[in-house]
């Protein structure tokens, strides 16, 4: 059976492996289809596409940052036109605000005696890479790694818990798109969306994306729900499978791999080929890329 992983990250956002290395690890993991979905950018797709072996399929995509009622909601988006003016304008605003937010958190950390520099955060984020520097996204995991290097946290999770998680002493908010509008923007750009790890929504009252919001996203074209995710327990997986069935959308399964940060887990969750075909059938913004 074709093995499909529809959510992965490279060093263009907050993964540790280059786009080429992500493809290499995906092949080694026995995958046939991989979506590269860096945060708020398709900046790594070009490099990944240059390293596809024969018979391997790359799905151009991104993980889009959204916010609703103070909580974080993420969409994994595929096969949209990255040059679409409406979507591109929002992505540029999101990436710019990510950088401003990170600078603000560096300032707060230094006020608390943590010897983190903006220059080091940029180095960790790979902002100087000649192929994708302009589309690189800077996120809290980059800052967390700098905090660990500075000796102010044991590991990345501890850096979040102690310093830069929601409510932490160095936390700063940032701009994010309303999820319903985000679905509309991606659909207008010819793409399709899956709701990422819906049981994990930072800042929400019960830790999950509200059902009424998912219903509104489905009404404007949400194509799938990522029910099969490594952070979901069995009960959560069953629940979101049920929600997808009730709403008539597909179910996706994905590793959400971030390289060494997540133990290189590409292929630990996969998407059924029929669900994949159903999800991508309406997409018109960009083609699948085949080796």
Beta strands, then each sheet from edge to edge (+ up, - down):
strand 1: 4-5
strand 2: 33-36
strand 3: 57-68
strand 4: 71-78
strand 5: 192-195
strand 6: 224-229
strand 7: 250-254
strand 8: 289-290
sheet 1: 1+ 2+ 3+ 4- 5+ 6+ 7+
sheet 2: 1+ 2+ 3+ 8-
end
